[in-house]
Amino acid sequence: MKYKILLILLLVLCGEWVSAQKTENKGLPSTDTIQIKGLIILKSKNDKGRSSYKFYKDTAYARNKLKKNLQTKWFVFDIGFNNYLDRSEYSGASFINYYPNNSAYFNGAQASIVSKSYDYSPAALANFAPREASKPLTPSEFKLITGKSINFNIWLFQQRLNLTKHKLNLLYALGLEMNNYRYARNITYLPGYPTQIIRDTVEFSKNKLFAEYISIPLMLNFNSNPAKPGRAFQASVGVSGGYLLKSRTKQISEERGKVRKTDDFNLNKWRFGLTGELGYGPVKLYGNFALTPLHDYGLQQYPFSIGLRLNGF
């Protein structure tokens, strides 16, 4: 009986202590702490039950990362726009179409049918994009709709190797570059030997060329504040190499409906160029400029892309 009384008294005292704690904390917000790598999230509720969030950078986490000379990010994404600089020999190709029996140009045109790589002569262009003499070839035929020529890249991983005090680093990655070239004119790629680009007779509501490359960029990176990445200015510049994995065209019109064709379309298998990024904190801009033309011969167009780079995990 005595033990039962003691137990009851103990329960009463515990209940009074819990009640006192609730009274003491009444009106104060309850707080939960969530930490995701270097980000601390404080979630609190007031007496009305409304939630609020505050975000903080964990500087200790950033300093601990500096102990590692090799840092890795997974699944970095790019989203931007494509265009190109056109250096094709349009005037020479128009001359060949106007005087097809001129021996000097005609013989050159015949020779280029064997698809010589890196031949961007007027004769090669005249074979790749033949036109009537009364309607010569012009750069406007390959005009792009820039706002719909989307560049989307997925970098499977990106690594940064410390060279000097984490301020100077070697940055490299492996990923897929996916380029859409949305044409404003009604042109059509005809797969074959050789591939040709013709003026079409229908009006396309959508007319695009898609090219996907597996790429490896290699850059020298500067980071102004390694201990506080959220307040750091970053700049990287270097080179990039890629190989064409697949390419296709997609056209939509009332007359033909949706038409897809898969081929190499005389696209250059290898791609080399300059690459770079510029940013502050988590916001980064990227830019790529190809030093090799988009096509293997004929058209001498040098693609470039610019856009926003999203940090990976």
PLY file of the C-alpha trace (Angstrom):
ply
format ascii 1.0
element vertex 313
property float x
property float y
property float z
element edge 312
property int vertex1
property int vertex2
end_header
0.00 0.00 0.00
2.85 2.32 0.90
4.50 1.70 -2.51
1.27 2.45 -4.34
0.97 5.80 -2.55
4.57 6.67 -3.42
3.98 5.76 -7.07
0.86 7.93 -7.22
2.75 10.87 -5.67
5.56 10.41 -8.20
3.13 10.43 -11.13
1.45 13.57 -9.78
4.79 15.34 -9.43
5.82 14.35 -12.97
2.52 15.63 -14.31
2.97 18.95 -12.51
6.55 19.25 -13.93
5.36 18.65 -17.50
2.55 21.16 -17.03
5.03 23.71 -15.67
7.28 23.21 -18.70
4.35 23.79 -21.07
3.37 26.93 -19.17
6.95 28.19 -19.25
7.25 27.62 -23.03
3.79 28.94 -23.83
3.95 31.64 -26.52
7.46 30.65 -27.64
7.87 29.09 -31.10
8.94 25.46 -31.38
11.98 24.97 -33.60
13.15 22.06 -35.77
16.61 21.99 -37.34
17.28 20.33 -40.69
20.76 20.09 -42.18
21.44 19.21 -45.82
25.19 19.17 -46.46
26.23 22.81 -46.02
22.70 24.19 -45.64
20.95 24.60 -42.27
17.15 25.06 -42.28
15.37 26.26 -39.13
11.65 25.54 -39.09
9.59 27.19 -36.35
5.91 27.62 -35.40
4.32 30.43 -33.45
1.41 30.14 -31.01
-1.02 30.30 -33.95
0.56 27.28 -35.61
2.01 29.14 -38.59
5.33 27.84 -39.96
8.34 29.93 -40.91
11.72 28.95 -42.34
15.20 30.45 -42.07
18.20 29.33 -44.12
21.84 29.49 -43.03
25.14 28.41 -44.57
27.10 25.98 -42.42
30.59 27.49 -42.56
32.03 24.59 -40.56
30.85 22.21 -43.28
32.52 24.36 -45.93
35.79 24.42 -43.98
35.74 20.65 -43.56
35.33 20.30 -47.31
38.55 22.26 -47.77
40.41 19.38 -46.15
39.64 17.35 -49.30
41.69 18.14 -52.40
39.16 16.44 -54.70
35.51 17.49 -54.58
32.75 15.88 -56.64
29.30 17.05 -57.74
26.75 14.74 -59.33
24.18 15.61 -62.00
24.94 19.22 -62.87
22.42 20.64 -65.38
22.67 23.35 -68.05
19.79 25.08 -69.79
20.42 27.67 -72.49
20.18 28.62 -76.18
22.03 27.64 -79.37
23.15 29.59 -82.39
26.15 29.62 -84.74
28.56 31.83 -86.64
28.27 31.18 -90.37
31.45 31.37 -92.47
30.18 29.42 -95.50
31.21 30.32 -99.09
27.76 31.36 -100.34
28.94 33.63 -103.16
31.17 30.94 -104.64
28.41 28.31 -104.44
25.99 30.69 -106.20
28.57 31.20 -108.97
28.82 27.44 -109.51
25.03 27.10 -109.72
24.86 29.98 -112.18
27.70 28.63 -114.37
27.49 24.84 -113.91
29.61 24.09 -116.99
32.56 26.23 -115.94
35.38 23.70 -116.01
37.35 24.92 -112.97
34.37 24.98 -110.60
32.51 22.08 -112.21
35.41 19.67 -111.78
35.79 20.71 -108.16
32.08 20.12 -107.57
32.24 16.66 -109.08
35.22 15.75 -106.94
33.47 16.84 -103.75
30.70 14.28 -104.27
32.98 11.73 -102.62
32.34 13.63 -99.38
35.78 14.92 -98.48
35.92 15.69 -94.79
36.60 19.29 -93.82
36.05 20.53 -97.38
34.25 23.87 -97.08
34.96 25.08 -100.59
32.22 26.65 -102.77
32.06 23.39 -104.75
31.40 21.32 -101.61
28.70 23.76 -100.50
27.07 23.69 -103.97
26.78 19.89 -103.72
25.60 19.87 -100.11
22.93 22.55 -100.67
22.20 22.70 -104.42
20.02 25.56 -105.65
18.70 26.85 -108.94
20.65 29.65 -110.58
17.60 31.93 -110.38
17.27 31.30 -106.62
20.81 31.29 -105.21
21.78 29.99 -101.80
21.89 32.64 -99.04
22.75 32.59 -95.30
19.15 33.45 -94.41
18.07 29.91 -95.39
19.74 28.57 -92.25
18.44 31.22 -89.88
17.54 29.88 -86.44
14.71 30.74 -84.08
17.02 31.48 -81.15
14.34 31.34 -78.45
13.41 27.80 -79.55
16.92 26.51 -80.28
17.40 24.99 -76.83
20.65 23.65 -75.40
20.28 21.19 -72.51
23.26 19.46 -70.91
23.52 16.81 -68.20
26.92 16.45 -66.54
26.91 13.05 -64.85
29.71 14.18 -62.56
31.91 17.23 -62.15
35.16 17.17 -60.16
37.34 19.98 -58.86
40.98 19.24 -58.03
42.80 21.65 -55.72
45.97 23.16 -57.20
46.70 26.16 -54.95
44.90 26.82 -51.61
41.57 25.79 -53.16
41.51 29.11 -55.00
43.08 27.75 -58.16
41.62 24.41 -59.25
41.40 22.00 -62.14
37.76 21.43 -63.13
36.62 18.59 -65.37
33.40 16.67 -66.07
31.73 13.99 -68.16
28.26 14.40 -69.62
25.82 14.74 -72.49
25.32 17.89 -74.55
21.95 18.02 -76.32
21.52 20.70 -78.97
18.32 21.68 -80.79
18.59 23.88 -83.90
15.14 25.22 -84.75
15.07 26.50 -88.35
13.00 29.51 -89.35
12.94 28.51 -93.06
11.41 25.51 -94.84
14.56 23.50 -95.51
14.87 19.70 -95.41
17.79 17.35 -94.89
17.79 14.47 -97.38
19.81 11.53 -96.01
21.87 9.66 -98.58
25.20 9.68 -100.33
25.83 12.50 -100.36
23.46 14.14 -97.85
21.77 17.25 -99.24
19.74 20.18 -97.92
16.93 21.37 -100.19
14.23 24.04 -100.17
10.96 22.31 -99.41
7.54 22.99 -100.88
5.54 22.84 -97.63
5.21 25.19 -94.68
6.53 23.67 -91.45
5.15 24.66 -88.06
8.20 22.94 -86.55
11.50 22.21 -88.27
14.52 21.27 -86.17
17.80 19.40 -86.15
18.86 17.59 -82.97
22.46 16.60 -82.18
23.68 14.86 -79.01
27.34 14.59 -77.96
29.19 12.90 -75.14
31.62 15.54 -73.93
34.54 16.10 -71.57
35.35 19.72 -70.59
38.67 20.57 -68.93
38.94 24.00 -67.27
41.13 26.06 -64.97
38.96 27.35 -62.13
39.38 30.37 -59.83
37.40 30.59 -56.56
37.69 33.86 -54.60
36.33 32.51 -51.26
36.60 28.72 -50.84
35.47 28.80 -47.18
32.19 30.57 -48.04
30.95 29.26 -51.41
27.72 31.27 -51.11
29.73 34.50 -51.23
32.42 33.41 -53.68
33.11 34.73 -57.16
34.03 31.90 -59.55
35.43 31.89 -63.06
36.50 28.95 -65.21
37.92 28.74 -68.73
39.23 25.84 -70.78
38.61 23.45 -73.65
36.04 20.77 -74.41
35.96 17.71 -76.64
32.95 15.65 -77.70
31.77 12.84 -79.96
28.44 12.70 -81.80
26.18 9.99 -80.35
23.01 10.55 -82.36
21.24 13.08 -84.54
17.78 13.40 -86.03
15.41 15.85 -87.67
11.81 16.52 -86.75
9.29 18.32 -88.98
5.61 19.06 -88.44
3.29 20.28 -91.21
-0.37 19.99 -92.21
0.51 18.16 -95.43
2.82 15.50 -93.97
2.04 15.50 -90.27
4.94 14.63 -87.98
8.05 13.30 -89.72
11.22 12.12 -87.95
14.44 11.08 -89.68
17.55 9.62 -88.05
20.93 9.95 -89.77
24.30 11.61 -89.33
23.16 14.35 -91.80
26.77 15.18 -92.69
27.40 16.32 -89.10
30.96 16.39 -87.83
31.56 13.32 -85.65
34.10 15.12 -83.47
33.61 18.42 -81.73
36.29 20.59 -80.12
35.89 24.03 -78.66
36.30 26.55 -75.88
34.19 26.45 -72.72
33.81 28.58 -69.61
31.61 29.56 -66.69
31.18 32.67 -64.58
29.23 32.98 -61.35
28.68 34.30 -57.86
27.53 31.92 -55.16
25.10 29.34 -56.52
24.30 31.34 -59.68
26.45 30.44 -62.70
26.44 31.27 -66.39
28.12 29.01 -68.94
29.27 29.46 -72.50
30.52 27.04 -75.18
32.03 27.93 -78.56
32.94 25.22 -81.10
36.21 25.50 -83.01
35.10 22.76 -85.41
32.19 23.35 -87.83
28.83 21.70 -87.21
28.93 19.86 -90.55
31.64 17.62 -91.92
31.87 19.54 -95.21
30.01 22.18 -97.21
28.43 24.43 -94.58
30.99 26.12 -92.34
28.93 26.96 -89.27
30.51 27.24 -85.80
27.94 26.55 -83.04
27.89 28.29 -79.68
25.61 28.12 -76.65
25.05 30.23 -73.55
22.81 29.72 -70.55
22.37 29.00 -66.84
24.23 26.25 -64.95
22.47 24.58 -62.00
24.56 23.15 -59.18
24.47 19.41 -58.71
24.40 17.28 -55.57
0 1
1 2
2 3
3 4
4 5
5 6
6 7
7 8
8 9
9 10
10 11
11 12
12 13
13 14
14 15
15 16
16 17
17 18
18 19
19 20
20 21
21 22
22 23
23 24
24 25
25 26
26 27
27 28
28 29
29 30
30 31
31 32
32 33
33 34
34 35
35 36
36 37
37 38
38 39
39 40
40 41
41 42
42 43
43 44
44 45
45 46
46 47
47 48
48 49
49 50
50 51
51 52
52 53
53 54
54 55
55 56
56 57
57 58
58 59
59 60
60 61
61 62
62 63
63 64
64 65
65 66
66 67
67 68
68 69
69 70
70 71
71 72
72 73
73 74
74 75
75 76
76 77
77 78
78 79
79 80
80 81
81 82
82 83
83 84
84 85
85 86
86 87
87 88
88 89
89 90
90 91
91 92
92 93
93 94
94 95
95 96
96 97
97 98
98 99
99 100
100 101
101 102
102 103
103 104
104 105
105 106
106 107
107 108
108 109
109 110
110 111
111 112
112 113
113 114
114 115
115 116
116 117
117 118
118 119
119 120
120 121
121 122
122 123
123 124
124 125
125 126
126 127
127 128
128 129
129 130
130 131
131 132
132 133
133 134
134 135
135 136
136 137
137 138
138 139
139 140
140 141
141 142
142 143
143 144
144 145
145 146
146 147
147 148
148 149
149 150
150 151
151 152
152 153
153 154
154 155
155 156
156 157
157 158
158 159
159 160
160 161
161 162
162 163
163 164
164 165
165 166
166 167
167 168
168 169
169 170
170 171
171 172
172 173
173 174
174 175
175 176
176 177
177 178
178 179
179 180
180 181
181 182
182 183
183 184
184 185
185 186
186 187
187 188
188 189
189 190
190 191
191 192
192 193
193 194
194 195
195 196
196 197
197 198
198 199
199 200
200 201
201 202
202 203
203 204
204 205
205 206
206 207
207 208
208 209
209 210
210 211
211 212
212 213
213 214
214 215
215 216
216 217
217 218
218 219
219 220
220 221
221 222
222 223
223 224
224 225
225 226
226 227
227 228
228 229
229 230
230 231
231 232
232 233
233 234
234 235
235 236
236 237
237 238
238 239
239 240
240 241
241 242
242 243
243 244
244 245
245 246
246 247
247 248
248 249
249 250
250 251
251 252
252 253
253 254
254 255
255 256
256 257
257 258
258 259
259 260
260 261
261 262
262 263
263 264
264 265
265 266
266 267
267 268
268 269
269 270
270 271
271 272
272 273
273 274
274 275
275 276
276 277
277 278
278 279
279 280
280 281
281 282
282 283
283 284
284 285
285 286
286 287
287 288
288 289
289 290
290 291
291 292
292 293
293 294
294 295
295 296
296 297
297 298
298 299
299 300
300 301
301 302
302 303
303 304
304 305
305 306
306 307
307 308
308 309
309 310
310 311
311 312
